[in-house]
Amino acid sequence: MSVITAGARDSGVVTWRNLMNVRRQPDLLLGATLQPIMFVLLFAFVFGNSIGDDPAAYREFLMGGIFAQTVAFNSAYTTIGMAADLEKGVIDRFRSLPMTRAAVLVGRTASDLAVSAIGLLVMSLCGLLVGWRIRGSFLDAVLGYLLLLVFSFAMSWIGAWVGLVSGSVQVAQSAGFIWMFPVTFISSAFVSASSMPGPLKVFAEWNPITAIADAARDLFGNTARTGVLGQSDSWPAQHAALYALLACVGILVIFAPLAVSKYRKVASK
């Protein structure tokens, strides 16, 4: 059996193990589903009437940002999952088995990708209820969802690295979320980056979450109505899908090797 085949088999086993944990503990899905719904309702009906002159247009603008925020926040569950396996000694037991070491990381990120897919489904249904619609072509919509899932997979590798660095569930619970809030809110997830002042505007324009949110709006055909809320003329804004894809590749190139290296050090102790 080749190394690639063995690695794929081992990764599949670990992925299935993690998904079985979700089935036995369905409360693990609550954060990936209820939290985004809360943000949709909060921003759509509490703050939405104060942003722009057309609440319906804002709700369409909002959904692209909520999609991006949801898949980004799901990296925190990768962080907590890795820290929990490390703290409970599960990684030590995996180390004693004749399996590919990278399978633990690939299995964790793949299972969390499935959770993100469920979250996107729930968010899409919630969006339909508040007035959001896919106004682009079927192919563009598929590409939009695929791009969101690629970003979710990339962010999971950040989560895996943070979880291994944290070392305990208590630390991981804080470390997994605390950095996500400023990164998410200083973006075009909830308001246009063009409305922000000075350095915040520059950061928001080049923020990968902005690119994912803008690319989702473009691919779902939501830019015609939401353009009244303002749009940046920066290069990332004009090439949102390309920049989003480059950002995903950059995150994977940086954090996948970091996570694998940290896992080897942890597993060798």
Residue pairs with C-beta under 8 A, 6 or more apart in sequence:
1 9
3 100
6 100
7 100
7 102
7 103
7 106
10 99
10 100
10 103
10 107
11 100
11 102
11 103
11 106
11 107
11 110
12 107
13 99
13 103
13 107
14 94
14 103
14 104
14 106
14 107
14 108
14 111
15 106
15 107
15 110
15 111
15 114
17 107
18 81
18 107
18 108
18 111
18 112
19 111
19 114
21 28
22 28
22 29
22 111
22 115
28 77
28 115
29 115
29 118
31 77
32 70
32 74
32 77
32 115
32 116
32 118
32 119
33 118
33 119
33 122
35 70
35 73
36 66
36 69
36 70
36 73
36 119
36 122
36 123
36 126
37 122
37 123
37 126
39 66
39 69
40 62
40 63
40 66
40 123
40 126
40 127
40 130
41 130
43 62
43 66
43 190
44 55
44 58
44 59
44 62
44 130
45 130
48 55
48 58
48 59
48 62
49 55
51 58
51 191
51 229
52 58
52 61
52 228
52 229
53 228
54 225
54 228
56 131
56 225
57 225
57 226
57 228
57 229
58 226
58 229
59 127
59 130
59 131
59 132
60 131
60 132
60 133
60 217
60 222
60 225
60 226
61 217
61 222
61 225
61 226
61 229
62 132
62 190
63 123
63 127
63 132
63 216
63 220
63 222
64 189
64 213
64 214
64 216
64 217
64 220
64 222
65 187
65 188
65 189
65 190
65 213
66 123
66 127
66 189
67 120
67 123
67 148
67 212
67 213
67 216
68 148
68 151
68 184
68 187
68 189
68 209
68 212
68 213
68 216
69 184
69 189
69 209
69 213
70 116
70 119
70 120
70 123
71 116
71 119
71 120
71 148
71 149
71 151
71 152
71 155
71 212
72 151
72 152
72 155
72 180
72 183
72 184
72 209
72 212
73 177
73 180
73 184
74 112
74 115
74 116
74 119
74 152
74 155
74 156
74 159
75 112
75 152
75 155
75 156
75 158
75 159
75 162
75 176
75 180
76 159
76 176
76 177
76 180
77 112
77 115
77 159
77 176
78 108
78 109
78 112
78 155
78 156
78 159
78 160
78 163
78 176
79 159
79 160
79 162
79 163
79 166
79 172
79 175
79 176
80 163
80 169
80 172
80 173
80 176
81 108
81 112
81 163
82 108
82 159
82 160
82 163
82 164
82 172
83 163
83 164
83 166
83 167
83 168
83 169
83 171
83 172
84 90
84 169
84 172
85 91
85 104
85 108
86 163
86 164
86 167
86 168
86 266
87 167
87 168
87 169
91 104
91 263
91 266
91 267
92 267
94 104
94 267
95 101
95 267
101 260
101 263
101 264
101 267
102 260
102 263
104 263
105 157
105 160
105 259
105 260
105 263
108 156
108 160
109 153
109 156
109 157
109 160
110 153
112 152
112 156
112 159
113 149
113 152
113 153
113 156
116 148
116 149
116 152
117 149
120 145
120 148
120 149
132 222
133 222
134 141
134 220
134 221
135 220
135 221
135 222
135 224
136 144
136 218
136 219
136 220
136 221
137 221
140 219
140 220
140 221
141 219
141 220
143 219
143 241
144 215
144 216
144 219
144 220
147 212
147 215
147 216
147 219
147 241
147 244
147 245
147 248
148 212
148 216
150 245
150 248
151 208
151 212
151 244
151 247
151 248
153 248
153 252
154 247
154 248
154 249
154 251
154 252
154 255
155 251
157 251
157 252
157 255
157 256
157 259
158 251
158 255
159 176
160 255
160 259
160 263
161 255
161 258
161 259
161 262
162 172
162 175
162 176
163 172
163 176
164 259
164 262
164 263
164 266
165 175
165 262
166 172
166 175
166 176
183 207
183 209
184 209
186 196
186 200
186 203
186 204
186 207
187 193
187 204
187 207
187 209
187 210
187 213
188 204
188 207
188 209
188 210
188 213
188 214
188 232
189 209
189 210
189 213
191 229
192 229
192 230
192 231
192 232
193 201
193 204
193 205
193 207
193 210
193 232
193 234
193 237
194 201
194 230
194 231
194 232
194 233
195 230
196 204
201 232
204 210
204 232
205 232
205 234
205 236
205 237
206 234
206 236
208 243
208 244
208 247
208 248
208 251
210 236
210 237
211 236
211 240
211 243
211 244
211 247
212 244
212 247
214 236
214 237
214 240
214 244
215 240
215 241
215 243
215 244
216 222
217 223
217 226
218 240
218 241
219 241
223 231
231 237
235 243
236 243
